[in-house]
């Protein structure tokens, strides 16, 4: 075979050729962007530029266009030499500069074949060609957008591949264990107190601690904090949290291991939301130039010092311009992050991570997924810092964080986590470690590939539309179910039964629903006649009852059948049937069982919790393939056996991540949380909290409360408890409690009312974005908040102990 033909064949076997046209223009235009400036006639692309251009590398591997102009040949040769990538399949036969040009280009390409594979395989660890001062492994491996869209795999938990980012003694990225983080609540200029708190957090297992740096006094204190930590044998990296003050960031960068900047207020400190009436391309360009002017010095400083950066976007503090362009949306959050990231890359700085936080777990999940999709498209591999901001405290805060963070970790996204609780920072260690353990347990587990037609991988989707039964009082916004063994039900008196399912027993003997009552109770085992009477009592309230087959199952109860056991048509009955599926059935098996039993609803009850997210996604995908069962409600029934050494945080967070990973995508119309380690009341409370965190069923007041930091202008934990005590009975009302102005007004977008510290002993009150009362004395601010809620028609008096039945929030199907 002639040499020229042999060379073309070899190139063609290495890279698939694509059509000309757009692909030709794309790569040619990319290469031309590196044409040497006047005075640089050697045509060599500076390696500093190449290190920050994984997009260009990816484009080169995906296309095989002709190179049309004189300058591109030496540029292409330099590009090959700098990256070890094979470029431009088929170009050897198309270059228009004659035989010599074709030969030179082909030689460069063929030479790259010999080194391409090994070079790309080791690029993350090989720093021999990395420019001085650039992040290690700054050239991305060349990978196509994965089948998962926003994650590596749609049917298995595979950790997203990232570069390594170095934060002091801690390394972040897919080659390293997920790191845990928290934030100090001390006054940063109080060096002794701050050092003591950082050490306490480190002793609890926290890897990285962030501190507030709001001014020069705090920035200068960082030097002494870091020095004291090292003297005491603590290498825990410290992160300076910067808002509004670029000059302060430069000082903090001298002493801290990492800087966190908020794109919403780093260069534009305005917290107004209604001053822009028109936005032109010139306005946008001018704003971006102002951002670069403020941000570039910090980027160069961090690069010089080999320090890390977090581009920390917050849903509640997007700039007015971004809000005008994109609205209060995940798309706007991604756009805000990209503006800052492009500046980092322009200056060949790559030692940074992203975060996309929101107090709304659904918004937070979609923002991170959108960012991951965008990075895949661009060929970027920067790590992700995960967190739900202003999650609150107690069980609410832990569950809300687990829903958002867990949903991402179970898809393989996330390299460091922080659980933001309105508690002391060392309390965040246990839930952080529980989330990390859940992520590590999930890696490598999944199901066989399946087809998912919902569009979920490409963007957010609406909840399933279901046909709810009229003879079972399920809640359309999400049902809470409980499980009781028949042997207990058979012995229970009325009070014990009411306690078990959250009913209210009045003094006159009447039994009524409360806001914390379950919607349906599943009874396993054979009922006695006494047990059947208890079932009838529940049906009369009404709450649904599902029983296993037996002689004493009363009319109106729903009979529970395992789908695999149904082999013949079932007779019609009041209450009908419910089927349990394991998630491992085929589409034909699901459809056959449903055709024989005509179930009112189904349970997804996996045999184990391994890969339950993927089992459930597959199950719902199969339901959607059949018009006959596509609208059948399906409840998630997950069982958690006792695990030795598991704390309550471990138990609650593991389950919340499993359920939440499905609820955020609209999979599942209810929850049956079965756990050997949690009592009935804890399970009911946690189930309601989980539905609320997933933005399904709002059953009580929702509090968006920040975790406190050195900026906080009042005792946040005590104030939040006071507000909760006065307003915690208002279903559907969202109240934000913010220690300072940093995220305050923005987070009002997701709250009806806001309580924000504005000065020492002073509070501002908000309705949505609008500050309606300013500089109120903190002593009577809670009273004025209650007055404000009343003025806007959102107040109801708290129920008396023996009051008539309370209103149940949510659409309930009744006969």
C-alpha positions in Angstrom: 0.0 0.0 0.0 1.4 3.5 -0.9 2.7 5.3 2.2 0.3 8.3 1.8 -2.6 5.9 1.7 -1.2 3.9 4.6 -1.0 7.1 6.6 -4.5 8.2 5.9 -5.8 4.7 6.8 -3.9 4.8 10.1 -5.3 8.2 10.9 -8.8 7.1 10.0 -8.7 4.1 12.2 -7.7 6.2 15.1 -10.4 8.8 14.9 -13.8 8.6 13.3 -14.2 11.2 10.5 -17.3 13.4 10.5 -18.8 15.5 7.7 -17.3 18.8 6.7 -19.2 22.0 7.0 -19.9 23.1 10.5 -17.2 20.8 11.9 -14.6 22.2 9.5 -15.4 25.7 10.5 -15.4 24.8 14.2 -11.9 23.5 14.4 -10.4 25.8 11.9 -11.8 28.8 13.8 -10.5 27.4 17.1 -7.0 27.0 15.7 -7.1 30.4 14.1 -7.8 31.9 17.5 -4.3 31.0 18.4 -2.6 32.6 15.3 0.6 34.3 16.7 0.5 38.0 17.4 2.7 40.3 15.3 6.3 39.7 16.2 5.8 36.0 17.1 6.4 34.4 13.7 7.3 30.9 14.9 3.7 29.7 14.9 4.1 27.9 18.3 1.1 27.9 20.6 2.1 28.8 24.1 1.6 25.8 26.3 0.0 28.1 28.9 -2.8 28.7 26.5 -3.2 25.0 25.6 -3.4 23.9 29.2 -6.6 25.9 29.6 -8.3 24.7 26.4 -9.8 21.2 26.9 -12.7 22.4 24.7 -10.3 22.8 21.8 -8.8 19.4 22.5 -12.2 17.8 22.6 -13.3 19.5 19.4 -10.2 18.3 17.6 -10.9 14.7 18.5 -14.5 14.9 17.4 -14.0 16.2 13.9 -11.9 15.6 10.9 -12.0 18.8 8.8 -9.7 20.2 6.1 -7.3 22.9 7.2 -7.6 25.7 4.7 -5.1 28.4 5.6 -1.4 28.8 5.8 -1.0 29.6 9.5 -2.9 26.5 10.7 -0.3 23.9 9.7 2.4 25.0 12.2 -0.3 25.7 14.8 -1.7 22.2 14.4 1.8 20.8 14.7 2.4 22.7 17.9 -1.0 21.7 19.2 -0.2 18.0 18.7 3.2 18.4 20.3 1.7 20.1 23.4 -1.2 17.8 24.1 -0.2 14.4 22.6 -3.6 14.4 20.9 -4.3 13.0 17.4 -5.8 15.8 15.3 -7.9 16.2 12.2 -8.5 12.7 10.8 -8.4 12.7 7.1 -6.8 16.2 6.9 -3.7 14.7 5.3 -5.5 14.1 2.1 -7.3 17.5 2.0 -4.7 20.2 2.8 -4.5 22.5 -0.2 -0.9 23.6 0.2 0.5 20.8 -1.9 2.3 17.5 -1.3 4.9 18.9 1.1 2.2 20.4 3.3 0.2 17.2 3.4 3.3 15.2 4.2 4.3 17.5 7.1 0.9 17.5 8.5 0.5 13.8 8.2 3.9 13.2 9.9 2.8 15.3 12.8 -0.5 13.5 13.2 1.0 10.0 12.8 3.7 10.9 15.4 1.0 11.8 17.8 -0.5 8.4 17.5 2.5 6.9 19.2 2.2 9.1 22.3 -1.4 10.1 22.4 -2.8 7.1 24.3 -0.1 7.1 27.0 -0.1 10.9 27.3 -3.8 11.2 27.7 -3.9 8.3 30.2 -1.4 10.0 32.5 -2.3 13.6 32.0 -3.8 14.0 35.5 -0.7 12.9 37.3 2.0 14.0 34.8 3.1 17.6 35.3 6.0 17.6 32.9 4.2 19.7 30.4 2.1 21.7 32.8 3.0 25.4 32.8 4.5 26.7 36.0 1.8 27.9 38.3 -1.0 26.1 36.5 -3.2 23.5 38.3 -1.9 20.0 38.1 -3.6 18.0 35.4 -5.1 21.1 33.8 -5.8 19.5 30.4 -9.0 17.5 30.4 -9.1 13.9 29.2 -11.0 13.8 25.9 -14.4 12.3 26.6 -17.8 12.7 24.9 -20.9 13.8 26.8 -21.9 10.6 28.7 -25.2 8.7 28.3 -26.3 10.0 31.7 -26.4 13.6 30.3 -25.4 15.2 33.6 -23.7 12.2 35.1 -21.5 9.3 34.0 -24.1 6.6 33.7 -28.0 6.6 33.7 -28.2 3.1 35.2 -25.2 2.9 37.6 -23.6 5.0 40.3 -20.2 6.0 38.7 -18.3 8.9 40.2 -17.9 11.8 37.8 -14.2 12.1 36.7 -12.6 15.4 37.7 -9.2 17.0 38.0 -7.6 17.3 41.4 -7.9 20.6 43.2 -5.5 21.2 46.0 -6.7 23.0 49.2 -3.8 23.1 51.5 -3.3 19.6 52.8 -6.6 18.3 51.3 -7.1 17.2 47.7 -10.5 17.4 46.1 -11.6 15.4 43.1 -12.7 12.0 41.8 -9.3 10.4 42.7 -9.8 11.3 46.3 -12.3 10.6 49.1 -15.2 13.1 49.4 -14.1 15.8 51.8 -16.3 17.2 54.6 -16.6 20.9 55.3 -18.2 23.3 57.8 -18.1 27.0 58.7 -17.0 28.6 61.9 -19.5 30.8 63.8 -17.0 32.8 65.9 -16.0 36.3 65.3 -13.0 35.8 63.0 -10.9 38.6 64.6 -11.2 36.6 67.9 -8.2 34.4 67.0 -8.3 32.2 70.1 -12.0 31.4 69.8 -11.8 30.8 66.1 -8.8 28.5 66.4 -10.5 26.5 69.2 -13.6 26.0 67.1 -11.7 24.9 64.0 -9.8 22.4 66.1 -13.0 21.1 67.6 -14.4 20.6 64.1 -11.3 18.9 62.9 -11.4 16.5 65.9 -15.0 15.6 64.9 -13.7 14.6 61.4 -14.2 17.8 59.4 -11.6 18.2 56.6 -12.0 21.9 55.7 -13.3 24.8 57.7 -14.5 28.1 56.3 -14.4 31.4 58.2 -16.0 34.8 57.7 -13.8 37.5 56.3 -15.8 40.6 55.9 -13.1 43.2 56.4 -9.4 43.9 56.7 -9.4 43.2 60.4 -10.6 39.7 59.7 -8.3 39.2 56.7 -5.3 40.1 58.8 -6.4 37.7 61.6 -6.2 34.8 59.1 -2.5 34.9 59.3 -2.5 34.3 63.1 -5.3 31.7 62.9 -3.3 29.7 60.3 -0.1 30.1 62.3 -1.7 28.9 65.5 -3.3 25.9 63.9 0.0 24.8 62.4 1.8 25.3 65.8 -0.8 23.1 67.4 -0.4 20.4 64.8 -3.5 21.0 62.8 -3.1 21.2 59.0 -6.9 21.7 58.5 -7.2 24.1 55.5 -9.1 27.3 56.2 -11.3 29.0 53.6 -12.0 32.7 53.5 -15.7 33.5 52.8 -15.7 36.8 50.8 -18.7 38.9 49.9 -18.6 42.5 48.4 -14.9 43.1 49.1 -12.4 42.2 46.4 -9.6 44.0 48.2 -10.1 42.0 51.3 -9.9 38.8 49.3 -6.4 39.7 48.1 -5.2 40.0 51.7 -6.9 36.8 52.8 -5.3 35.0 49.9 -1.9 35.5 51.5 -2.8 33.4 54.5 -5.9 31.2 53.7 -5.7 28.0 51.7 -8.8 28.8 49.6 -11.0 31.7 48.8 -14.8 31.5 48.3 -16.3 34.2 46.2 -20.0 34.7 45.5 -20.5 35.8 41.9 -23.7 37.6 42.8 -22.0 40.2 45.0 -18.2 40.0 44.5 -18.0 42.8 42.0 -21.6 44.1 42.2 -22.6 44.7 45.8 -26.0 46.1 45.0 -28.9 44.2 46.5 -31.6 45.9 44.4 -33.9 44.0 42.1 -35.9 46.5 40.1 -33.5 49.1 38.7 -32.8 47.5 35.3 -35.5 48.3 32.7 -33.4 47.3 29.6 -30.3 45.2 29.0 -28.3 45.4 25.8 -25.3 43.4 24.6 -23.2 46.5 25.4 -24.5 46.6 29.0 -23.7 42.9 29.4 -20.2 43.3 28.0 -19.6 46.3 30.2 -20.7 44.4 33.3 -18.5 41.5 32.5 -15.5 43.8 32.0 -16.2 45.2 35.4 -16.3 41.7 36.9 -13.0 40.9 35.3 -11.4 44.1 36.5 -12.4 43.2 40.1 -11.8 39.5 39.9 -8.6 39.1 37.8 -6.2 40.4 40.5 -7.5 37.7 42.9 -7.2 35.0 40.2 -3.6 36.0 39.6 -2.8 36.1 43.3 -4.2 32.6 43.9 -2.3 31.3 40.9 0.9 32.9 42.2 0.4 31.4 45.7 -0.9 28.1 44.4 -4.1 28.6 46.5 -7.6 27.3 45.7 -10.9 29.0 44.8 -14.6 28.2 45.1 -16.9 29.9 42.7 -19.9 29.7 45.1 -23.1 30.7 43.4 -26.1 31.2 45.7 -29.7 31.1 44.4 -30.6 33.8 46.8 -28.0 36.3 45.9 -27.8 36.4 42.1 -26.9 39.8 40.7 -29.6 42.0 39.4 -28.3 41.7 35.9 -28.4 37.9 36.0 -31.9 38.0 37.4 -33.0 40.3 34.6 -31.4 38.0 31.9 -32.4 34.6 33.2 -34.8 35.1 36.1 -34.5 33.4 39.4 -33.5 30.1 37.8 -30.8 27.3 37.7 -30.0 28.6 34.2 -29.0 32.0 35.8 -27.0 30.3 38.4 -25.0 28.4 35.8 -24.5 31.5 33.7 -23.2 33.4 36.7 -20.7 30.7 37.5 -19.5 30.5 33.9 -18.7 34.2 33.8 -16.2 33.8 36.7 -14.9 30.5 35.5 -14.1 31.9 32.0 -12.0 34.6 33.7 -10.1 32.0 35.7 -9.4 30.0 32.5 -8.4 33.2 30.6 -5.5 33.6 33.1 -4.7 29.9 33.0 -5.9 29.3 36.5 -7.6 25.9 37.1 -7.3 25.2 40.9 -11.0 25.9 41.5 -14.3 24.2 42.3 -17.9 25.2 41.8 -20.9 25.2 44.1 -24.6 26.0 43.2 -26.5 26.3 46.4 -30.1 27.0 47.1 -32.4 26.6 50.1 -34.8 24.7 47.8 -33.4 21.2 47.3 -35.1 20.8 43.9 -33.6 24.1 42.6 -30.3 23.1 44.0 -30.3 19.6 42.4 -31.3 21.0 39.0 -28.6 23.8 39.2 -25.9 21.3 39.8 -27.1 19.0 37.1 -27.3 21.9 34.7 -23.8 22.9 35.6 -22.6 19.3 35.1 -24.2 19.2 31.7 -22.6 22.4 30.7 -19.2 21.2 31.9 -19.5 18.0 29.9 -20.4 20.0 26.8 -17.4 22.3 27.3 -15.0 19.5 28.2 -14.4 20.8 31.7 -13.6 18.6 34.7 -13.7 20.9 37.8 -14.9 19.3 41.1 -18.2 20.1 42.8 -18.8 21.3 46.3 -22.3 20.3 47.3 -24.7 21.9 49.8 -28.2 23.0 50.5 -27.9 26.5 51.9 -30.0 27.8 54.9 -31.3 24.2 55.5 -32.3 25.0 59.1 -31.7 22.8 62.2 -32.6 19.6 63.7 -34.3 16.8 61.7 -35.6 19.4 59.1 -32.1 20.6 58.2 -30.6 17.1 58.0 -33.4 15.8 55.8 -33.5 18.8 53.5 -29.7 18.6 53.1 -29.9 14.8 52.5 -32.5 15.2 49.8 -30.5 17.6 47.8 -26.9 16.5 48.4 -27.9 12.8 48.5 -29.7 13.0 45.1 -26.5 14.2 43.5 -24.1 11.9 45.3 -26.1 8.9 44.3 -25.6 10.0 40.7 -21.9 10.2 41.2 -21.7 14.0 41.4 -19.9 15.8 44.2 -16.4 15.9 45.6 -16.9 17.7 48.9 -20.0 18.4 51.0 -21.2 20.8 53.7 -24.5 20.3 55.6 -25.5 23.9 56.6 -27.3 23.6 60.0 -28.5 26.3 62.4 -26.4 24.6 65.1 -22.9 24.6 66.3 -20.5 23.8 63.4 -19.1 20.6 64.9 -22.7 19.2 64.7 -22.4 19.2 61.0 -19.7 16.5 61.0 -22.0 13.5 61.6 -24.4 14.3 58.7 -21.5 15.1 56.4 -19.9 11.8 57.1 -23.2 9.9 56.8 -23.7 11.4 53.3 -20.2 10.4 52.4 -20.8 6.9 53.6 -24.0 6.7 51.6 -22.2 7.8 48.5 -19.3 5.4 48.9 -21.8 2.5 49.5 -23.6 3.4 46.2 -20.6 3.5 43.9 -20.5 0.7 41.4 -24.1 -0.4 42.0 -26.8 -0.2 39.5 -29.1 -2.1 37.1 -28.9 -3.3 33.6 -29.3 -0.5 31.0 -32.8 0.6 30.3 -34.6 3.2 28.2 -35.8 6.3 30.0 -38.1 8.5 27.9 -39.1 11.1 30.5 -36.5 13.7 29.4 -35.2 13.8 32.9 -31.6 13.4 31.8 -31.8 16.6 29.7 -33.7 18.8 32.2 -36.4 19.0 34.9 -39.6 17.2 34.3 -43.1 17.5 35.8 -44.5 15.0 38.3 -46.3 12.0 36.9 -50.0 12.4 36.3 -51.9 9.7 38.2 -55.5 8.4 38.5 -56.0 8.2 42.3 -58.6 5.8 43.7 -61.7 7.4 45.1 -62.2 4.8 47.8 -58.8 5.2 49.4 -58.0 8.7 50.9 -54.5 9.1 49.4 -53.0 12.6 49.3 -52.4 13.8 45.7 -49.3 15.9 46.9 -47.7 12.8 48.5 -49.0 10.2 50.9 -47.5 9.2 54.2 -47.9 5.5 55.0 -46.9 3.4 58.0 -46.6 -0.3 58.6 -47.9 -2.2 61.7 -47.7 -5.9 62.4 -51.1 -7.5 62.8 -50.0 -9.1 66.2 -49.8 -5.5 67.6 -53.0 -4.3 66.0 -54.9 -7.3 67.4 -54.0 -6.2 70.9 -54.2 -2.3 70.7 -56.7 -0.2 72.5 -58.0 3.0 70.9 -55.4 5.3 72.4 -52.5 3.0 71.4 -53.9 2.8 67.9 -54.2 6.6 67.6 -50.7 7.0 68.8 -49.4 4.5 66.3 -50.8 6.3 63.2 -51.0 9.9 64.5 -54.7 10.2 65.0 -56.3 12.5 67.6 -58.5 10.9 70.3 -60.8 13.6 71.7 -62.1 13.7 75.2 -65.5 12.7 74.0 -64.1 9.6 72.4 -64.3 10.8 68.8 -61.2 9.9 66.7 -60.0 12.5 64.1 -57.2 13.2 61.7 -54.4 15.6 62.7 -51.9 17.2 60.4 -49.4 14.4 61.4 -51.8 11.5 60.8 -50.8 8.9 58.2 -52.9 8.7 55.1 -52.7 4.9 54.9 -51.6 2.1 57.2 -50.2 -1.3 56.0 -50.9 -4.2 58.3 -48.8 -7.3 57.8 -50.0 -10.6 59.2 -53.4 -12.2 60.0 -56.0 -10.0 61.7 -58.0 -11.2 64.6 -61.6 -10.1 65.1 -60.3 -7.4 67.5 -57.8 -6.3 65.0 -60.5 -6.1 62.3 -62.5 -3.7 64.6 -59.4 -1.5 64.8 -59.2 -1.5 61.0 -62.8 -0.5 60.7 -62.1 2.4 63.1 -59.3 3.7 60.9 -61.5 3.3 57.8 -64.2 5.5 59.4 -61.8 8.4 60.2 -61.0 8.0 57.2 -57.5 6.7 56.6 -56.7 3.9 54.2 -55.8 0.5 55.4 -54.0 -2.2 53.4 -54.0 -5.8 54.8 -52.6 -9.1 53.7 -55.3 -11.6 52.7 -57.1 -13.3 55.6 -60.6 -14.2 56.9 -61.0 -11.1 59.0 -60.1 -8.4 56.5 -63.1 -6.0 56.6 -64.8 -4.6 53.5 -63.3 -1.4 52.5 -59.7 -2.4 53.3 -57.3 -2.9 50.4 -55.9 -6.3 50.0 -52.1 -6.5 49.6 -50.7 -9.0 47.0 -47.2 -9.7 45.8 -47.2 -9.1 42.0 -45.4 -12.4 41.4 -48.1 -14.3 43.2 -51.0 -13.1 41.0 -51.7 -15.9 38.5 -55.5 -15.4 37.9 -58.0 -12.6 37.7 -58.9 -11.2 41.1 -62.6 -10.6 42.1 -63.8 -7.0 42.4 -64.1 -5.7 46.0 -64.5 -2.4 47.8 -61.0 -1.1 48.6 -59.6 -3.3 45.8 -56.0 -4.4 45.7 -52.5 -3.1 46.0 -49.6 -4.9 44.4 -46.0 -5.0 45.6 -43.1 -5.0 43.0 -39.4 -5.5 43.7 -38.3 -3.4 40.8 -36.7 -6.4 39.1 -39.7 -7.4 37.1 -39.9 -7.1 33.3 -42.4 -4.8 31.6 -44.5 -7.9 30.6 -44.6 -9.2 34.2 -45.7 -5.8 35.5 -48.4 -5.4 32.9 -49.6 -9.0 33.4 -50.0 -8.6 37.2 -51.8 -5.3 36.9 -54.2 -6.7 34.3 -55.1 -9.6 36.6 -55.5 -7.6 39.8 -56.5 -4.1 38.5 -54.8 -2.5 41.5 -55.8 0.8 43.1 -52.1 1.5 43.5 -48.7 -0.2 43.7 -45.8 -0.4 46.0 -42.2 -0.5 44.9 -40.6 -2.6 47.6 -37.1 -3.7 46.7 -35.6 -6.7 48.3 -32.6 -4.6 49.4 -31.6 -0.9 49.3 -28.7 -1.5 47.0 -29.0 0.7 43.9 -32.6 1.5 44.9 -32.5 4.9 43.0 -31.7 3.0 39.7 -34.2 0.2 40.4 -36.9 2.8 40.9 -36.0 4.8 37.8 -36.2 1.6 35.8 -39.5 0.6 37.4 -41.1 4.0 36.6 -39.7 3.8 33.1 -41.4 0.5 32.6 -44.7 1.8 34.0 -44.6 4.6 31.5 -44.3 2.2 28.5 -47.8 0.9 29.0 -50.8 3.1 28.6 -52.9 0.8 30.8 -50.7 1.4 33.9 -48.8 4.6 33.2 -51.1 6.6 35.5 -51.2 4.1 38.3 -50.0 5.7 41.6 -46.9 4.0 43.1 -45.7 4.3 46.6 -42.1 3.9 47.6 -41.7 1.2 50.4 -38.1 1.1 51.5 -37.0 -1.0 54.5 -33.9 -0.4 56.6 -32.7 -3.2 58.9 -30.8 -2.4 62.0 -27.1 -1.7 61.4 -24.7 -2.0 64.2 -22.9 1.3 64.9 -25.3 3.5 62.9 -26.3 6.7 64.6 -29.7 8.4 64.1 -28.0 10.8 61.6 -26.8 7.7 59.6 -30.3 6.2 59.6 -32.2 9.4 58.7 -29.8 10.6 56.1 -29.3 7.3 54.3 -33.1 6.9 53.9 -33.7 10.6 53.0 -31.1 10.4 50.2 -32.8 7.3 48.8 -36.3 8.7 48.9 -35.2 12.2 48.0 -33.3 11.1 44.9 -36.6 9.9 43.4 -39.0 12.5 44.8 -37.0 15.4 43.3 -37.6 13.9 39.8 -41.3 13.2 40.4 -41.0 9.5 41.0 -43.3 8.1 43.7 -46.7 9.3 45.0 -46.1 8.4 48.6 -43.6 7.1 51.2 -43.6 4.0 53.5 -40.4 4.3 55.5 -39.9 1.1 57.4 -37.0 1.1 59.8 -36.2 -1.2 62.7 -34.3 1.5 64.5 -36.8 4.4 64.5 -40.1 4.6 66.4 -43.5 5.2 64.7 -43.6 8.9 65.7 -40.1 9.6 64.4 -40.9 7.8 61.1 -44.1 9.8 60.6 -42.4 13.1 61.4 -39.5 12.3 59.1 -41.8 11.2 56.3 -43.7 14.5 56.4 -40.4 16.4 56.5 -39.1 14.5 53.6 -42.1 15.2 51.4 -41.9 18.8 52.3 -38.1 19.0 51.6 -38.8 17.4 48.2 -41.4 20.2 47.5 -44.3 17.8 47.3 -46.6 18.1 50.3 -46.3 21.2 52.5 -47.7 20.2 55.9 -46.2 22.8 58.2 -44.4 26.1 58.3 -41.1 25.9 56.4 -38.1 27.7 57.9 -35.2 28.8 55.8 -32.6 29.7 58.4 -28.9 30.3 57.8 -26.3 28.3 59.8 -24.8 31.4 61.4 -21.2 32.7 61.0 -19.1 35.6 62.1 -21.4 38.1 60.3 -24.5 37.1 62.3 -25.9 40.1 64.2 -28.0 38.2 66.8 -28.2 34.8 68.4 -29.5 32.9 65.5 -30.3 29.6 67.2 -32.3 31.1 70.0 -34.1 33.5 67.7 -35.0 30.8 65.2 -36.5 28.7 68.1 -38.5 31.7 69.2 -39.9 32.2 65.7 -40.6 28.5 65.3 -42.5 28.4 68.6 -44.8 31.3 67.5 -45.3 30.5 63.8 -44.7 26.7 63.4 -48.4 25.9 63.0 -48.8 27.7 59.6 -48.9 25.0 56.9 -47.7 26.4 53.5 -46.0 29.5 55.0 -42.3 29.9 54.4 -40.3 32.1 56.8 -36.6 33.0 56.3 -34.4 33.8 59.3 -31.1 35.3 58.2 -28.3 36.5 60.4 -27.1 39.3 58.0 -27.7 40.9 54.7 -25.3 38.7 52.6 -28.0 36.2 51.4 -31.0 37.7 53.1 -32.9 39.6 50.5 -32.2 37.1 47.8 -33.4 34.1 49.9 -36.6 36.1 50.4 -37.5 34.9 46.8 -38.2 31.5 48.2 -39.9 32.7 51.4 -43.1 34.5 52.1 -41.6 36.5 55.0 -38.1 37.3 56.1 -36.4 38.2 59.4 -32.9 39.6 58.6 -30.3 41.1 60.9 -29.4 44.6 59.8 -27.4 45.9 62.7 -26.5 45.2 66.3 -29.8 44.6 68.0 -31.7 45.6 64.8 -33.8 43.6 62.4 -35.4 44.2 59.0 -38.6 42.4 58.0 -39.2 41.4 54.4 -42.2 40.3 52.3 -40.5 38.3 49.4 -37.8 40.7 48.0 -39.2 43.8 49.6 -38.0 45.2 52.9 -41.2 46.5 54.6 -40.0 47.4 58.1 -36.5 48.5 58.9 -34.3 48.7 62.0 -36.7 47.2 64.4 -35.5 46.5 67.9 -34.8 42.8 68.2 -36.7 42.6 71.5 -40.1 43.0 69.7 -39.2 41.9 66.2 -40.9 38.5 66.5 -44.1 40.2 67.6 -43.9 42.5 64.5 -43.2 39.5 62.3 -46.5 37.9 63.6 -48.3 41.2 62.9 -46.9 41.2 59.4 -48.1 37.6 58.7 -51.6 38.6 59.9 -51.6 41.7 57.7 -51.0 39.5 54.7 -53.8 37.0 55.5 -51.4 34.1 56.2 -52.2 33.7 60.0 -54.3 31.2 61.7 -54.6 30.7 65.4 -52.8 27.7 66.8 -55.1 24.7 67.5 -56.4 24.2 71.1 -55.6 20.8 72.6 -59.2 19.6 72.1 -60.2 21.8 69.2 -62.3 20.6 66.3 -60.5 18.7 63.5 -57.7 20.8 61.9 -57.5 21.5 58.2 -55.4 18.9 56.3 -53.2 20.5 53.7 -53.2 19.0 50.2 -55.7 17.6 47.8 -57.4 14.5 49.2 -59.4 12.1 47.1 -62.8 11.5 48.7 -65.7 9.4 47.6 
